[in-house]
Amino acid sequence: MYKVFLVDDEPFIIEGLYDIVDWAQLGMEIVGQAENGKAALQALQEKPVDILITDISMPEMTGLQLIREARKFKPALKVIVLSGYDEFAYLKEGMALGIENYLLKPINLEEFRGTLTSVRNKLELSRSNETLNEYSIRILRDNVMHRWMYNQIGPLEFKERADLLGIDIDKPLVLISLLRFRQNSAGSFDLVERELGGNPNVIPFRNNDSDIVLLHHFEDPEQGTQEVQARIDRLASILFPYQPQISLGSVEDRDTGASLSYENAKKAQEYFMIFPERDVISYGELNARSATAETSSFDWNESSRLLLARDKEGLFALIDRQFTSLGESGAASPALLQEVALEWMIRFKLELQEIRHSEDVGMFSGGFEQIRSATTLEELVAIVKNTAAAVMEALSRDVKSPVVQQVLNTIQDSYNQDLSLKTLGNTYKIHPVYLGQLFHKEVGESFTEYINRYRIDKAKEMLKTTHQKVHEIARNVGYWETGYFYKQFKKYVGVSPTEFKGLG
């Protein structure tokens, strides 16, 4: 409801304004009234008001003086002036102050209602633009921070964009934490932002997987880590209904190590499959485990290369070499061998997630269980190899993904509905970015191009076979903005919808 304030020194005018229109139907409510400009000014300073309806000639402070003073602290206030004087000087000054209309008493009801409707439409547009601007800025912040985490943006470009978007990372050390949720996380980001309360030492954003990422920056590593831990424990408690999984990366240098801290936070996140009862897992505690030290010198880049090349024989040989080497050393305990097997599983999972931009928990959950119960080296090696083979098979299946055919069927059946890669990704449990890549690879054009072309073809049929108006056809094929429909139609057909209809 938009809030309206009434000002007039004649009580019967105010009483009449309450009854003259159906305020609720217009999406408005009267939140206050005053009989002079001075009292009105004080009230406007104390309560939220969207629309001021005021008389001009009043004691103590005129309506024009009231408008001028109110504009100082409510510059966006919409004002409608009522007056018993049809004087050009009043009208001229009122227009200079940016009023919506100058209405003479007695009030013409139709003109008054039309003015209110116009004001409401302006307010709705303004509010929509504000929301869009906030949303756009958040998207830009998320994109810039995500690119920085992946070393996809140079230092100078990042600084320029960070300054423009109000991102201030002024401490020399950083630590990344990653938040995921077992339950529906709708509203969780806003809750996190409220809890952080604008703390300048934490920068929240979302990555491309819709995880919440927190960049903590500080000067002293020990004190900073303690503060981060306390902050994360508090968030885990507040976010308890969402069943959070919060992982902490490593403490790194701001200029060179943010991506490494992020990578380590993502790696720590995978250990929730092994420790599902936990809410918080730190990379630091994992790094202290013996397996990390033992495997840190292993060539994991080679394993990634073989996996992406679908070289099963080469990857199996690499797995054999590592486990054989550990077994022959004589120093490898059963616990260490299990840790190495778990390391392989997590590496596979991260590689698949990086390629497909989606989770496939089922492929790995059984393997984690088997590793925990394995009793021989041969069992561990077999589990790792079976998982490697399953990952390669999944990547091979993607070359002709059945999900693309499902998307094509959905477009054919529901082209007039709000379809996007995001909504379809949610429907078919696949990341929208990855879905877009698959679609383009198999169909030969982007999802947006395809659905626009399909909708325009349907519109052409309707223009030729029905008597519907252009704006009705636009809605019927899935375009809610007629102007955008005109633009797309002319792009694909070469003429406007009206011209095309006339050709028949």
Secondary structure, DSSP 8 states (H G I E B T S, - for coil): -EEEEEE-S-HHHHHHHHHHS-TTTTTEEEEEEESSHHHHHHHHHHS--SEEEEESS-SSS-HHHHHHHHHHH-TT-EEEEEES---HHHHHHHHHTT-SEEEESS--HHHHHHHHHHHHHHHHHHHHHHHHHHHHHHHHHHHHHHHHHTT-S-HHHHHHHHHHHT----SSEEEEEEEEESS--TTHHHHHHHHHTT-TTEEEEE-TTS-EEEEEEES-HHHHHHHHHHHHHHHHHHTGGG-EEEEE---EEHHHHHHHHHHHHHHHHHGGGT-TT-SEEEHHHHHTSHHHHHHTTS-HHHHHHHHHTT-HHHHHHHHHHHHHHHHHHS---HHHHHHHHHHHHHHHHHHHHHHHSS--HHHHHHHHHHHHH--SHHHHHHHHHHHHHHHHHHHHHGGG-HHHHHHHHHHHHHTTS---HHHHHHHHTS-HHHHHHHHHHHHSS-HHHHHHHHHHHHHHHHHHH----HHHHHHHTT-S-HHHHHHHHHHHHSS-HHHHHHH-
